[in-house]
Amino acid sequence: MAWYQSNAREFPWRGLDDPYLIWISEVMLQQTQVETVIPYFQRWISEFPDIQSVAQASEEEVLKLWEGLGYYSRARNIKKSAAIIYYQLNGVIPSTTHELKKLPGIGEYIAGAIASIAFGLNEPALDANGIRVVSRLYDFRGLVNKSRNKNTLKEYLRELIPNGKAGDFNQAVMDLGSIVCRSVNPICEKCPIRKECVAFSKNTQVELPVVKKRPAKPHVEVVAAILRKGEKVLIDKRSADGLLGGMWEFPGGKIEQDEDHSTALKRELMEELGILVNLEDLFGIYTHTYTHFTVKVHTYFAKIINGEPKALEADDIEWVDINTLGDFPMGKVDRSISNDLEKGKNH
C-alpha cells in the first residue's frame, strides 16, 4: 500500500467512486491496452454521462461509440445491463458481487472491482496482473486457466486485503503487476514484497504463472462484395449473437475448401441475400488478426443479375450513400473498405 501511494498510475477513472464510471472503465480495460482505452473512456462519459443515457440510447449509438475497441459483445452487454439497472433497479447499480454478477457481461473480476473500488467492500479483484503477482508470491503451480485454480488465487488475495481498503489494495496489486511484476523481465529488485515472494526466493518467477499454451491461430479466407446502385452501396447488419454482432458489413463470407472466389461469393450472396451476382473487378485485399484466428478478406465489385436483396441471414440490410458509411458501426476490416470507398481508391 505504501508503494502504491508513491507509484500509482494516473488514469481518468482513478480516484472516482461512481460505480457507473468504474464499471465502464473496467469493461473497456478487459483485453484492451490502457493507452487505447483512455480516449474511448473520455468520449464515452461525454456522450453517456450516466446509466439513463446508456439505457435510452440505441444499440447502434452504443456500438458506434465503441467502434475500434473490439470485443463488441462488451458494448452490447453494457447496453443490456444499463437497461436492467435503469428500468428494473431504479437506476441503482447493485453493490454486492452476487447481485452484480447477475447482470450481462459482469463476471468475477469486474464484480470484485466495482464492489471494492466503488462500494468499499472487502472483495478481491483478480485481473491478469493480479494473477501473475499472486502466483509468484505463493509460487503457485496450478494452471491459472482453470477456474478452480483461479478461485484459489482469489482466496489467497482475499486473505491479504486490509479491512476497508480493498479498492486501493486491488488497484495496488494491478499496478504492481503492470509496472514491476511484469510477465517478461520482472523488476524484482524494485518490488516492495520481494522478501515475502516465494517465487523470488526460489528464483522461479519467470516460470509463473503456469498457463496452457494456445494452439497456432487458424487462418480464414473470406470474400466480400461491393454492390452498387447509383451512388449507394449495400451493407447488412450482422446477427446480434455472433462475432461482431450488431455491426454492419459488406455482404460475403468464408471461402470453403475447393471453392474459387467467384463460386464462394455467388453461394454466399444467394444464401445471405437471395440474389445471383457476377464478380467484377477486385477492389482490395484486407487482413486482420482476431484473438483466435486471422482473416484475409478479398473484396470485389459485384453486379446483381437476378433477384432483389433480402435480409435472409442478416438482421437488416440497407442501401446507403457512400459518404454516409461512417455513420454505421463496423468492424476494422469493413471500416477499412468503407474508408477506401469514400476516398475513391482501391486497396
C-alpha positions as CSV (number, residue, x, y, z in Angstrom):
1,M,0.0,0.0,0.0
2,A,2.9,2.3,0.8
3,W,4.4,1.5,-2.6
4,Y,1.1,2.3,-4.3
5,Q,0.9,5.7,-2.6
6,S,4.1,6.7,-4.4
7,N,3.7,4.7,-7.7
8,A,0.0,4.6,-8.6
9,R,-0.6,5.1,-12.3
10,E,-2.9,8.1,-13.1
11,F,-6.0,7.4,-15.2
12,P,-9.2,9.4,-15.8
13,W,-11.1,6.8,-13.8
14,R,-8.8,6.6,-10.8
15,G,-9.9,8.3,-7.6
16,L,-13.6,8.0,-8.6
17,D,-16.2,6.3,-6.5
18,D,-19.0,6.4,-9.1
19,P,-19.9,2.7,-9.7
20,Y,-21.1,3.5,-13.2
21,L,-17.8,5.1,-14.3
22,I,-15.8,2.3,-12.6
23,W,-17.9,-0.3,-14.4
24,I,-17.4,1.3,-17.8
25,S,-13.7,1.6,-17.3
26,E,-13.2,-1.9,-16.2
27,V,-15.3,-3.4,-19.1
28,M,-13.2,-1.3,-21.6
29,L,-10.0,-2.5,-19.9
30,Q,-10.9,-6.1,-20.5
31,Q,-8.4,-7.4,-23.1
32,T,-7.5,-3.9,-24.2
33,Q,-4.4,-1.8,-23.5
34,V,-4.8,1.2,-21.1
35,E,-3.5,3.7,-23.7
36,T,-6.1,2.6,-26.2
37,V,-8.9,2.8,-23.6
38,I,-8.3,6.4,-22.3
39,P,-9.7,8.3,-25.3
40,Y,-12.6,5.9,-25.6
41,F,-13.5,6.3,-21.9
42,Q,-13.4,10.1,-22.2
43,R,-15.6,10.1,-25.3
44,W,-18.0,7.6,-23.6
45,I,-18.5,9.7,-20.4
46,S,-19.1,12.8,-22.6
47,E,-21.7,11.0,-24.7
48,F,-23.2,8.8,-21.9
49,P,-22.6,10.5,-18.6
50,D,-24.9,8.2,-16.6
51,I,-26.9,5.0,-16.6
52,Q,-30.0,6.6,-18.0
53,S,-28.3,7.9,-21.1
54,V,-27.0,4.4,-22.0
55,A,-30.3,2.7,-21.2
56,Q,-32.2,5.1,-23.5
57,A,-29.6,5.1,-26.3
58,S,-30.0,2.8,-29.3
59,E,-27.7,-0.2,-29.6
60,E,-26.4,1.3,-32.8
61,E,-25.3,4.5,-31.0
62,V,-23.6,2.4,-28.3
63,L,-21.8,0.3,-30.9
64,K,-20.7,3.3,-33.0
65,L,-19.0,4.9,-29.9
66,W,-17.4,1.5,-29.2
67,E,-16.1,1.1,-32.7
68,G,-12.4,0.2,-32.9
69,L,-12.3,-1.2,-29.3
70,G,-13.2,-4.7,-30.5
71,Y,-15.0,-7.5,-28.5
72,Y,-18.3,-5.8,-29.3
73,S,-20.3,-8.1,-27.0
74,R,-18.9,-5.9,-24.2
75,A,-20.7,-2.9,-25.6
76,R,-24.0,-4.8,-26.2
77,N,-23.8,-6.2,-22.6
78,I,-23.3,-2.7,-21.2
79,K,-26.4,-1.6,-23.1
80,K,-28.4,-4.6,-21.7
81,S,-27.2,-4.1,-18.2
82,A,-27.9,-0.4,-18.2
83,A,-31.5,-1.1,-19.3
84,I,-31.9,-3.6,-16.4
85,I,-30.4,-1.2,-13.9
86,Y,-32.4,1.8,-15.1
87,Y,-35.8,0.2,-15.7
88,Q,-35.8,-2.6,-13.1
89,L,-33.5,-1.5,-10.4
90,N,-34.5,2.2,-10.2
91,G,-31.2,3.3,-11.7
92,V,-29.2,1.9,-8.8
93,I,-26.1,-0.3,-9.5
94,P,-26.0,-3.3,-7.1
95,S,-23.2,-3.2,-4.6
96,T,-22.6,-6.9,-3.9
97,T,-20.7,-9.2,-6.1
98,H,-23.5,-11.7,-6.0
99,E,-26.0,-9.2,-7.4
100,L,-23.5,-7.6,-9.8
101,K,-22.8,-11.0,-11.4
102,K,-26.5,-11.3,-12.4
103,L,-26.0,-8.5,-14.9
104,P,-25.0,-9.3,-18.5
105,G,-21.2,-9.1,-19.1
106,I,-20.2,-8.8,-15.4
107,G,-18.1,-11.7,-14.2
108,E,-16.0,-12.3,-11.1
109,Y,-13.3,-9.7,-11.8
110,I,-15.5,-6.8,-12.7
111,A,-17.9,-7.6,-9.9
112,G,-15.0,-7.6,-7.5
113,A,-13.6,-4.3,-8.9
114,I,-16.9,-2.5,-8.6
115,A,-17.7,-3.8,-5.1
116,S,-14.2,-2.9,-3.8
117,I,-13.5,0.4,-5.6
118,A,-16.9,1.9,-5.7
119,F,-18.5,0.4,-2.5
120,G,-15.5,-0.3,-0.3
121,L,-16.4,-4.0,0.2
122,N,-13.6,-6.4,1.2
123,E,-13.7,-8.2,-2.2
124,P,-10.7,-9.3,-4.2
125,A,-10.5,-8.3,-7.9
126,L,-8.1,-10.6,-9.7
127,D,-7.1,-9.5,-13.3
128,A,-4.2,-10.9,-15.4
129,N,-1.8,-8.7,-13.5
130,G,-3.1,-9.8,-10.1
131,I,-3.0,-13.5,-11.2
132,R,0.7,-13.0,-12.0
133,V,1.5,-11.3,-8.7
134,V,-0.3,-13.8,-6.5
135,S,1.0,-16.8,-8.5
136,R,4.6,-15.7,-7.9
137,L,4.0,-14.6,-4.3
138,Y,2.9,-18.1,-3.4
139,D,4.9,-20.0,-6.0
140,F,1.5,-21.4,-7.2
141,R,2.0,-24.2,-9.7
142,G,-1.6,-24.8,-10.8
143,L,-2.8,-23.9,-14.3
144,V,-4.3,-20.5,-13.9
145,N,-6.6,-21.0,-16.9
146,K,-8.7,-23.4,-14.7
147,S,-11.4,-21.7,-12.7
148,R,-10.7,-23.9,-9.7
149,N,-7.1,-22.6,-9.5
150,K,-8.2,-19.0,-10.2
151,N,-10.6,-19.3,-7.3
152,T,-7.7,-20.5,-5.1
153,L,-5.6,-17.4,-6.0
154,K,-8.6,-15.2,-5.4
155,E,-9.0,-16.6,-1.9
156,Y,-5.2,-16.1,-1.3
157,L,-5.7,-12.4,-2.3
158,R,-8.8,-12.1,-0.1
159,E,-6.8,-13.1,3.0
160,L,-4.4,-10.2,2.3
161,I,-6.9,-7.4,1.9
162,P,-6.6,-4.7,4.6
163,N,-10.0,-4.1,6.1
164,G,-11.9,-1.2,4.4
165,K,-9.2,-0.6,1.9
166,A,-9.9,-3.2,-0.7
167,G,-10.3,-0.7,-3.6
168,D,-6.8,0.7,-3.2
169,F,-5.4,-2.7,-2.4
170,N,-6.8,-4.3,-5.6
171,Q,-5.5,-1.4,-7.7
172,A,-2.1,-1.6,-6.0
173,V,-1.8,-5.3,-6.9
174,M,-2.8,-4.4,-10.5
175,D,-0.2,-1.7,-10.8
176,L,2.5,-3.8,-9.2
177,G,1.8,-6.5,-11.8
178,S,1.9,-3.9,-14.6
179,I,4.9,-1.9,-13.5
180,V,7.2,-4.3,-11.6
181,C,5.9,-7.9,-11.6
182,R,5.8,-8.0,-15.4
183,S,5.2,-11.1,-17.5
184,V,8.6,-10.7,-19.2
185,N,11.7,-9.3,-17.3
186,P,10.1,-8.6,-13.9
187,I,12.0,-5.9,-12.0
188,C,12.3,-7.9,-8.8
189,E,14.9,-5.6,-7.3
190,K,12.2,-2.8,-7.2
191,C,9.5,-5.0,-5.8
192,P,8.1,-4.0,-2.3
193,I,7.1,-7.6,-1.5
194,R,10.1,-9.5,-2.8
195,K,11.1,-10.6,0.7
196,E,7.7,-12.3,1.0
197,C,7.7,-13.7,-2.5
198,V,8.3,-17.4,-2.6
199,A,9.0,-17.5,-6.3
200,F,11.7,-14.8,-5.8
201,S,13.3,-16.8,-3.1
202,K,13.3,-19.9,-5.3
203,N,14.2,-17.9,-8.4
204,T,11.2,-19.4,-10.2
205,Q,9.3,-16.1,-11.0
206,V,9.9,-16.4,-14.8
207,E,8.2,-19.8,-14.8
208,L,5.0,-18.3,-13.4
209,P,2.1,-18.1,-13.8
210,V,1.5,-21.5,-15.4
211,V,-0.7,-21.1,-18.4
212,K,-1.9,-23.5,-21.0
213,K,-0.2,-22.9,-24.3
214,R,-2.6,-21.8,-27.1
215,P,-2.5,-23.6,-30.4
216,A,-1.5,-21.7,-33.5
217,K,-4.2,-19.4,-34.8
218,P,-6.2,-20.8,-37.7
219,H,-6.4,-18.6,-40.9
220,V,-9.7,-17.9,-42.7
221,E,-10.1,-16.7,-46.3
222,V,-13.2,-14.6,-46.9
223,V,-14.8,-13.0,-49.9
224,A,-16.9,-9.9,-49.8
225,A,-19.0,-7.9,-52.3
226,I,-19.4,-4.2,-53.0
227,L,-22.9,-4.0,-54.6
228,R,-23.7,-0.6,-56.1
229,K,-27.0,1.2,-57.1
230,G,-26.0,4.6,-58.4
231,E,-24.1,6.3,-55.5
232,K,-25.4,3.8,-53.0
233,V,-23.8,0.5,-51.8
234,L,-25.5,-2.4,-50.0
235,I,-24.5,-3.2,-46.4
236,D,-26.0,-5.7,-44.0
237,K,-26.2,-5.9,-40.2
238,R,-24.6,-8.9,-38.6
239,S,-26.7,-11.2,-36.4
240,A,-26.6,-9.9,-32.8
241,D,-25.4,-13.3,-31.3
242,G,-22.3,-13.8,-33.5
243,L,-18.8,-12.3,-33.9
244,L,-19.1,-8.5,-34.4
245,G,-22.8,-8.9,-33.6
246,G,-24.9,-5.8,-34.4
247,M,-22.2,-4.3,-36.6
248,W,-22.6,-3.5,-40.3
249,E,-20.6,-5.2,-43.1
250,F,-20.2,-5.7,-46.8
251,P,-22.0,-9.0,-47.6
252,G,-20.0,-12.1,-48.2
253,G,-18.5,-14.9,-46.2
254,K,-16.0,-17.7,-45.8
255,I,-14.4,-19.4,-48.8
256,E,-15.0,-23.1,-48.4
257,Q,-12.4,-25.7,-49.4
258,D,-12.1,-26.2,-53.2
259,E,-14.1,-23.0,-54.0
260,D,-12.7,-20.2,-56.1
261,H,-13.6,-16.6,-55.2
262,S,-16.4,-16.4,-57.8
263,T,-18.1,-19.6,-56.7
264,A,-17.8,-18.7,-53.0
265,L,-19.2,-15.2,-53.4
266,K,-22.1,-16.4,-55.6
267,R,-23.0,-19.0,-53.0
268,E,-22.7,-16.6,-50.0
269,L,-24.8,-13.9,-51.6
270,M,-27.5,-16.4,-52.7
271,E,-27.7,-17.7,-49.1
272,E,-27.4,-14.3,-47.4
273,L,-29.4,-12.1,-49.7
274,G,-31.2,-14.4,-52.2
275,I,-29.5,-12.8,-55.2
276,L,-27.4,-14.1,-58.1
277,V,-24.3,-12.0,-58.9
278,N,-21.4,-11.8,-61.2
279,L,-17.9,-10.8,-59.9
280,E,-16.4,-7.7,-61.5
281,D,-13.1,-6.0,-60.5
282,L,-11.1,-6.8,-57.4
283,F,-11.4,-3.8,-55.1
284,G,-8.9,-4.8,-52.4
285,I,-7.5,-7.4,-50.1
286,Y,-7.7,-6.7,-46.3
287,T,-6.1,-8.7,-43.5
288,H,-6.9,-8.6,-39.7
289,T,-5.9,-10.6,-36.7
290,Y,-8.6,-11.5,-34.2
291,T,-8.0,-13.2,-30.8
292,H,-8.5,-16.7,-32.1
293,F,-7.8,-16.5,-35.8
294,T,-6.5,-14.4,-38.7
295,V,-8.5,-13.4,-41.7
296,K,-7.9,-12.2,-45.3
297,V,-10.8,-10.6,-47.0
298,H,-10.9,-10.5,-50.8
299,T,-13.3,-7.6,-51.7
300,Y,-14.8,-7.4,-55.2
301,F,-17.2,-5.2,-57.0
302,A,-20.2,-7.4,-58.0
303,K,-23.3,-6.9,-60.1
304,I,-26.7,-8.3,-59.3
305,I,-28.0,-10.3,-62.3
306,N,-31.1,-11.8,-60.7
307,G,-33.2,-11.2,-57.6
308,E,-33.8,-8.4,-55.1
309,P,-31.6,-8.4,-51.9
310,K,-33.5,-9.6,-48.8
311,A,-32.2,-10.0,-45.2
312,L,-32.2,-13.8,-45.2
313,E,-29.3,-14.4,-42.8
314,A,-28.6,-10.8,-41.6
315,D,-30.7,-8.8,-39.1
316,D,-31.1,-6.0,-41.6
317,I,-29.9,-4.7,-45.0
318,E,-29.7,-1.1,-46.3
319,W,-28.6,0.8,-49.4
320,V,-26.6,3.7,-48.2
321,D,-24.8,6.7,-49.7
322,I,-21.0,6.0,-49.8
323,N,-20.4,9.3,-47.9
324,T,-22.6,8.2,-45.0
325,L,-20.9,4.8,-44.4
326,G,-19.1,6.4,-41.4
327,D,-22.4,6.7,-39.6
328,F,-22.8,2.9,-39.4
329,P,-20.8,0.9,-36.7
330,M,-18.4,-1.5,-38.4
331,G,-15.5,-3.9,-37.6
332,K,-12.0,-2.9,-38.6
333,V,-11.9,-4.7,-42.0
334,D,-15.3,-3.3,-43.1
335,R,-14.3,0.2,-41.9
336,S,-11.1,0.0,-44.0
337,I,-13.2,-1.0,-47.0
338,S,-15.7,1.8,-46.4
339,N,-12.9,4.4,-45.9
340,D,-11.2,3.4,-49.2
341,L,-14.6,3.6,-50.9
342,E,-15.2,7.1,-49.6
343,K,-11.7,8.1,-50.7
344,G,-12.4,6.6,-54.1
345,K,-9.4,4.4,-54.1
346,N,-8.8,0.7,-54.4
347,H,-6.7,-1.0,-51.7
